[in-house]
Amino acid sequence: MKKYFKKLWNALWDSTEIDEKAEAALKEAKARIAEMKKELADVKKAAKTVIEQSKDVVDAAKGKKRRGRKSYYKKKKNNTKK
């Protein structure tokens, strides 16, 4: 009798679309979460850059000279001499 009800229950579950919709929703949610993580990493990186640049603004207000970017070509020349 117990096996009969289990088979009946499984047959009912298999005939419904609820579990398929739930699986699709779960898959979509996981994909969105993964995209959100990537975007948050980008935002974190951008925020770090903003903080570093805001320090430069404070230094400029104090009268210090602009540091600017480090030259890529100087780094490349130094590495090739070694």
N, CA, C and O atoms as a GROMACS GRO file, in nm:
protein
  328
    1MET      N    1   0.083  -0.119   0.000
    1MET     CA    2   0.000   0.000   0.000
    1MET      C    3   0.088   0.126   0.000
    1MET      O    4   0.059   0.223  -0.070
    2LYS      N    5   0.194   0.123   0.080
    2LYS     CA    6   0.283   0.238   0.090
    2LYS      C    7   0.350   0.264  -0.045
    2LYS      O    8   0.365   0.379  -0.087
    3LYS      N    9   0.392   0.158  -0.112
    3LYS     CA   10   0.456   0.172  -0.243
    3LYS      C   11   0.359   0.231  -0.345
    3LYS      O   12   0.399   0.310  -0.430
    4TYR      N   13   0.234   0.193  -0.337
    4TYR     CA   14   0.133   0.244  -0.429
    4TYR      C   15   0.119   0.395  -0.415
    4TYR      O   16   0.114   0.466  -0.516
    5PHE      N   17   0.113   0.444  -0.291
    5PHE     CA   18   0.098   0.587  -0.269
    5PHE      C   19   0.225   0.664  -0.311
    5PHE      O   20   0.217   0.777  -0.361
    6LYS      N   21   0.340   0.602  -0.291
    6LYS     CA   22   0.463   0.666  -0.336
    6LYS      C   23   0.465   0.680  -0.487
    6LYS      O   24   0.501   0.784  -0.541
    7LYS      N   25   0.426   0.572  -0.556
    7LYS     CA   26   0.421   0.576  -0.702
    7LYS      C   27   0.318   0.678  -0.750
    7LYS      O   28   0.342   0.752  -0.845
    8LEU      N   29   0.204   0.682  -0.682
    8LEU     CA   30   0.100   0.778  -0.718
    8LEU      C   31   0.150   0.921  -0.698
    8LEU      O   32   0.131   1.008  -0.783
    9TRP      N   33   0.214   0.944  -0.585
    9TRP     CA   34   0.268   1.077  -0.555
    9TRP      C   35   0.372   1.118  -0.660
    9TRP      O   36   0.370   1.231  -0.709
   10ASN      N   37   0.462   1.026  -0.693
   10ASN     CA   38   0.564   1.055  -0.793
   10ASN      C   39   0.501   1.079  -0.930
   10ASN      O   40   0.547   1.166  -1.004
   11ALA      N   41   0.399   1.005  -0.964
   11ALA     CA   42   0.330   1.025  -1.091
   11ALA      C   43   0.263   1.162  -1.096
   11ALA      O   44   0.266   1.229  -1.199
   12LEU      N   45   0.204   1.204  -0.985
   12LEU     CA   46   0.142   1.336  -0.980
   12LEU      C   47   0.248   1.447  -0.994
   12LEU      O   48   0.227   1.545  -1.065
   13TRP      N   49   0.360   1.430  -0.925
   13TRP     CA   50   0.466   1.529  -0.932
   13TRP      C   51   0.521   1.537  -1.074
   13TRP      O   52   0.548   1.646  -1.125
   14ASP      N   53   0.538   1.422  -1.137
   14ASP     CA   54   0.592   1.420  -1.273
   14ASP      C   55   0.496   1.483  -1.374
   14ASP      O   56   0.539   1.539  -1.475
   15SER      N   57   0.369   1.475  -1.346
   15SER     CA   58   0.272   1.530  -1.441
   15SER      C   59   0.254   1.680  -1.427
   15SER      O   60   0.196   1.743  -1.515
   16THR      N   61   0.301   1.738  -1.319
   16THR     CA   62   0.285   1.882  -1.299
   16THR      C   63   0.404   1.958  -1.354
   16THR      O   64   0.512   1.903  -1.372
   17GLU      N   65   0.382   2.084  -1.381
   17GLU     CA   66   0.488   2.170  -1.431
   17GLU      C   67   0.550   2.254  -1.319
   17GLU      O   68   0.641   2.333  -1.344
   18ILE      N   69   0.501   2.236  -1.199
   18ILE     CA   70   0.548   2.317  -1.088
   18ILE      C   71   0.697   2.297  -1.065
   18ILE      O   72   0.772   2.394  -1.050
   19ASP      N   73   0.740   2.171  -1.061
   19ASP     CA   74   0.881   2.146  -1.036
   19ASP      C   75   0.968   2.197  -1.151
   19ASP      O   76   1.080   2.243  -1.127
   20GLU      N   77   0.920   2.188  -1.273
   20GLU     CA   78   0.995   2.240  -1.386
   20GLU      C   79   1.007   2.391  -1.379
   20GLU      O   80   1.113   2.447  -1.410
   21LYS      N   81   0.900   2.457  -1.340
   21LYS     CA   82   0.904   2.602  -1.325
   21LYS      C   83   0.997   2.642  -1.211
   21LYS      O   84   1.070   2.741  -1.221
   22ALA      N   85   0.994   2.565  -1.104
   22ALA     CA   86   1.082   2.594  -0.990
   22ALA      C   87   1.228   2.577  -1.030
   22ALA      O   88   1.313   2.658  -0.993
   23GLU      N   89   1.258   2.472  -1.106
   23GLU     CA   90   1.395   2.450  -1.151
   23GLU      C   91   1.440   2.563  -1.243
   23GLU      O   92   1.554   2.610  -1.232
   24ALA      N   93   1.353   2.607  -1.332
   24ALA     CA   94   1.387   2.716  -1.422
   24ALA      C   95   1.409   2.846  -1.344
   24ALA      O   96   1.501   2.922  -1.375
   25ALA      N   97   1.326   2.870  -1.245
   25ALA     CA   98   1.341   2.991  -1.164
   25ALA      C   99   1.471   2.987  -1.084
   25ALA      O  100   1.538   3.089  -1.070
   26LEU      N  101   1.505   2.871  -1.033
   26LEU     CA  102   1.629   2.856  -0.957
   26LEU      C  103   1.749   2.879  -1.047
   26LEU      O  104   1.845   2.945  -1.007
   27LYS      N  105   1.745   2.825  -1.166
   27LYS     CA  106   1.855   2.842  -1.262
   27LYS      C  107   1.870   2.989  -1.298
   27LYS      O  108   1.982   3.040  -1.304
   28GLU      N  109   1.760   3.057  -1.322
   28GLU     CA  110   1.762   3.199  -1.355
   28GLU      C  111   1.816   3.281  -1.238
   28GLU      O  112   1.895   3.374  -1.258
   29ALA      N  113   1.776   3.247  -1.117
   29ALA     CA  114   1.824   3.319  -0.998
   29ALA      C  115   1.974   3.302  -0.981
   29ALA      O  116   2.044   3.398  -0.949
   30LYS      N  117   2.023   3.181  -1.003
   30LYS     CA  118   2.168   3.157  -0.991
   30LYS      C  119   2.245   3.237  -1.095
   30LYS      O  120   2.351   3.292  -1.065
   31ALA      N  121   2.192   3.244  -1.216
   31ALA     CA  122   2.258   3.321  -1.322
   31ALA      C  123   2.261   3.470  -1.286
   31ALA      O  124   2.362   3.537  -1.306
   32ARG      N  125   2.151   3.520  -1.234
   32ARG     CA  126   2.146   3.662  -1.196
   32ARG      C  127   2.240   3.692  -1.081
   32ARG      O  128   2.305   3.797  -1.078
   33ILE      N  129   2.249   3.601  -0.986
   33ILE     CA  130   2.340   3.620  -0.872
   33ILE      C  131   2.484   3.624  -0.920
   33ILE      O  132   2.564   3.705  -0.873
   34ALA      N  133   2.519   3.537  -1.014
   34ALA     CA  134   2.655   3.535  -1.068
   34ALA      C  135   2.686   3.668  -1.137
   34ALA      O  136   2.796   3.722  -1.121
   35GLU      N  137   2.592   3.721  -1.213
   35GLU     CA  138   2.612   3.850  -1.280
   35GLU      C  139   2.624   3.963  -1.178
   35GLU      O  140   2.705   4.055  -1.196
   36MET      N  141   2.545   3.956  -1.073
   36MET     CA  142   2.552   4.059  -0.969
   36MET      C  143   2.688   4.058  -0.901
   36MET      O  144   2.743   4.164  -0.870
   37LYS      N  145   2.744   3.939  -0.877
   37LYS     CA  146   2.876   3.929  -0.815
   37LYS      C  147   2.982   3.995  -0.903
   37LYS      O  148   3.070   4.065  -0.853
   38LYS      N  149   2.972   3.972  -1.035
   38LYS     CA  150   3.068   4.034  -1.127
   38LYS      C  151   3.056   4.185  -1.122
   38LYS      O  152   3.157   4.256  -1.118
   39GLU      N  153   2.934   4.234  -1.124
   39GLU     CA  154   2.912   4.379  -1.122
   39GLU      C  155   2.960   4.440  -0.990
   39GLU      O  156   3.017   4.549  -0.989
   40LEU      N  157   2.936   4.370  -0.880
   40LEU     CA  158   2.983   4.423  -0.751
   40LEU      C  159   3.134   4.429  -0.745
   40LEU      O  160   3.190   4.520  -0.684
   41ALA      N  161   3.202   4.333  -0.808
   41ALA     CA  162   3.348   4.337  -0.813
   41ALA      C  163   3.394   4.459  -0.893
   41ALA      O  164   3.492   4.525  -0.855
   42ASP      N  165   3.325   4.490  -1.002
   42ASP     CA  166   3.358   4.608  -1.080
   42ASP      C  167   3.334   4.736  -1.001
   42ASP      O  168   3.415   4.829  -1.006
   43VAL      N  169   3.225   4.740  -0.928
   43VAL     CA  170   3.194   4.858  -0.846
   43VAL      C  171   3.299   4.876  -0.737
   43VAL      O  172   3.341   4.988  -0.708
   44LYS      N  173   3.342   4.766  -0.678
   44LYS     CA  174   3.444   4.773  -0.572
   44LYS      C  175   3.574   4.830  -0.628
   44LYS      O  176   3.638   4.914  -0.565
   45LYS      N  177   3.611   4.783  -0.747
   45LYS     CA  178   3.734   4.832  -0.811
   45LYS      C  179   3.722   4.980  -0.842
   45LYS      O  180   3.817   5.056  -0.819
   46ALA      N  181   3.607   5.022  -0.894
   46ALA     CA  182   3.586   5.163  -0.926
   46ALA      C  183   3.588   5.249  -0.800
   46ALA      O  184   3.640   5.360  -0.801
   47ALA      N  185   3.531   5.198  -0.692
   47ALA     CA  186   3.529   5.273  -0.566
   47ALA      C  187   3.671   5.293  -0.513
   47ALA      O  188   3.703   5.399  -0.461
   48LYS      N  189   3.754   5.190  -0.526
   48LYS     CA  190   3.894   5.203  -0.483
   48LYS      C  191   3.964   5.313  -0.562
   48LYS      O  192   4.038   5.393  -0.506
   49THR      N  193   3.939   5.316  -0.692
   49THR     CA  194   4.000   5.418  -0.776
   49THR      C  195   3.954   5.556  -0.735
   49THR      O  196   4.034   5.650  -0.729
   50VAL      N  197   3.827   5.571  -0.707
   50VAL     CA  198   3.773   5.701  -0.666
   50VAL      C  199   3.839   5.746  -0.535
   50VAL      O  200   3.874   5.862  -0.520
   51ILE      N  201   3.855   5.654  -0.443
   51ILE     CA  202   3.917   5.689  -0.314
   51ILE      C  203   4.060   5.735  -0.335
   51ILE      O  204   4.103   5.834  -0.277
   52GLU      N  205   4.135   5.661  -0.419
   52GLU     CA  206   4.273   5.700  -0.446
   52GLU      C  207   4.280   5.837  -0.512
   52GLU      O  208   4.366   5.918  -0.478
   53GLN      N  209   4.190   5.864  -0.605
   53GLN     CA  210   4.191   5.992  -0.674
   53GLN      C  211   4.147   6.106  -0.582
   53GLN      O  212   4.192   6.219  -0.597
   54SER      N  213   4.058   6.076  -0.489
   54SER     CA  214   4.015   6.182  -0.397
   54SER      C  215   4.130   6.224  -0.306
   54SER      O  216   4.139   6.339  -0.265
   55LYS      N  217   4.219   6.130  -0.275
   55LYS     CA  218   4.339   6.165  -0.198
   55LYS      C  219   4.427   6.261  -0.276
   55LYS      O  220   4.488   6.351  -0.219
   56ASP      N  221   4.433   6.241  -0.409
   56ASP     CA  222   4.510   6.332  -0.494
   56ASP      C  223   4.452   6.472  -0.492
   56ASP      O  224   4.526   6.570  -0.495
   57VAL      N  225   4.322   6.483  -0.487
   57VAL     CA  226   4.256   6.614  -0.482
   57VAL      C  227   4.292   6.685  -0.352
   57VAL      O  228   4.318   6.805  -0.352
   58VAL      N  229   4.293   6.612  -0.244
   58VAL     CA  230   4.330   6.671  -0.115
   58VAL      C  231   4.474   6.719  -0.119
   58VAL      O  232   4.505   6.828  -0.071
   59ASP      N  233   4.563   6.637  -0.177
   59ASP     CA  234   4.703   6.678  -0.189
   59ASP      C  235   4.717   6.803  -0.277
   59ASP      O  236   4.799   6.891  -0.248
   60ALA      N  237   4.639   6.810  -0.383
   60ALA     CA  238   4.643   6.928  -0.471
   60ALA      C  239   4.597   7.052  -0.395
   60ALA      O  240   4.651   7.161  -0.414
   61ALA      N  241   4.499   7.036  -0.310
   61ALA     CA  242   4.452   7.150  -0.230
   61ALA      C  243   4.559   7.196  -0.133
   61ALA      O  244   4.564   7.314  -0.098
   62LYS      N  245   4.644   7.105  -0.090
   62LYS     CA  246   4.753   7.141   0.001
   62LYS      C  247   4.869   7.205  -0.074
   62LYS      O  248   4.959   7.261  -0.012
   63GLY      N  249   4.867   7.197  -0.208
   63GLY     CA  250   4.972   7.260  -0.287
   63GLY      C  251   5.077   7.164  -0.336
   63GLY      O  252   5.179   7.207  -0.389
   64LYS      N  253   5.056   7.036  -0.320
   64LYS     CA  254   5.154   6.938  -0.367
   64LYS      C  255   5.139   6.921  -0.518
   64LYS      O  256   5.031   6.942  -0.574
   65LYS      N  257   5.248   6.882  -0.582
   65LYS     CA  258   5.245   6.863  -0.727
   65LYS      C  259   5.170   6.736  -0.761
   65LYS      O  260   5.157   6.644  -0.679
   66ARG      N  261   5.121   6.731  -0.882
   66ARG     CA  262   5.045   6.616  -0.930
   66ARG      C  263   5.138   6.498  -0.954
   66ARG      O  264   5.243   6.510  -1.017
   67ARG      N  265   5.097   6.384  -0.903
   67ARG     CA  266   5.178   6.265  -0.921
   67ARG      C  267   5.157   6.206  -1.060
   67ARG      O  268   5.254   6.170  -1.126
   68GLY      N  269   5.034   6.197  -1.104
   68GLY     CA  270   5.004   6.143  -1.236
   68GLY      C  271   5.026   5.993  -1.244
   68GLY      O  272   5.052   5.926  -1.144
   69ARG      N  273   5.014   5.943  -1.365
   69ARG     CA  274   5.034   5.800  -1.386
   69ARG      C  275   5.181   5.769  -1.404
   69ARG      O  276   5.259   5.853  -1.450
   70LYS      N  277   5.217   5.649  -1.366
   70LYS     CA  278   5.353   5.604  -1.388
   70LYS      C  279   5.365   5.561  -1.533
   70LYS      O  280   5.272   5.502  -1.588
   71SER      N  281   5.476   5.591  -1.594
   71SER     CA  282   5.495   5.564  -1.735
   71SER      C  283   5.509   5.414  -1.760
   71SER      O  284   5.586   5.345  -1.693
   72TYR      N  285   5.434   5.367  -1.854
   72TYR     CA  286   5.441   5.226  -1.892
   72TYR      C  287   5.573   5.197  -1.964
   72TYR      O  288   5.630   5.090  -1.948
   73TYR      N  289   5.619   5.293  -2.043
   73TYR     CA  290   5.739   5.272  -2.122
   73TYR      C  291   5.864   5.266  -2.036
   73TYR      O  292   5.957   5.191  -2.068
   74LYS      N  293   5.869   5.342  -1.930
   74LYS     CA  294   5.984   5.336  -1.840
   74LYS      C  295   5.992   5.200  -1.773
   74LYS      O  296   6.100   5.144  -1.758
   75LYS      N  297   5.878   5.147  -1.733
   75LYS     CA  298   5.877   5.015  -1.672
   75LYS      C  299   5.924   4.910  -1.772
   75LYS      O  300   6.000   4.819  -1.737
   76LYS      N  301   5.881   4.923  -1.895
   76LYS     CA  302   5.915   4.826  -1.998
   76LYS      C  303   6.065   4.830  -2.027
   76LYS      O  304   6.127   4.725  -2.041
   77LYS      N  305   6.123   4.950  -2.035
   77LYS     CA  306   6.267   4.964  -2.061
   77LYS      C  307   6.349   4.902  -1.947
   77LYS      O  308   6.446   4.831  -1.972
   78ASN      N  309   6.310   4.930  -1.824
   78ASN     CA  310   6.384   4.878  -1.711
   78ASN      C  311   6.380   4.725  -1.704
   78ASN      O  312   6.478   4.662  -1.666
   79ASN      N  313   6.269   4.667  -1.741
   79ASN     CA  314   6.257   4.522  -1.736
   79ASN      C  315   6.338   4.455  -1.846
   79ASN      O  316   6.383   4.342  -1.828
   80THR      N  317   6.356   4.522  -1.961
   80THR     CA  318   6.429   4.460  -2.070
   80THR      C  319   6.580   4.465  -2.046
   80THR      O  320   6.653   4.384  -2.103
   81LYS      N  321   6.628   4.558  -1.966
   81LYS     CA  322   6.773   4.568  -1.938
   81LYS      C  323   6.821   4.458  -1.847
   81LYS      O  324   6.938   4.421  -1.851
   82LYS      N  325   6.733   4.405  -1.766
   82LYS     CA  326   6.774   4.305  -1.667
   82LYS      C  327   6.806   4.174  -1.730
   82LYS      O  328   6.842   4.079  -1.660
   0.00000   0.00000   0.00000
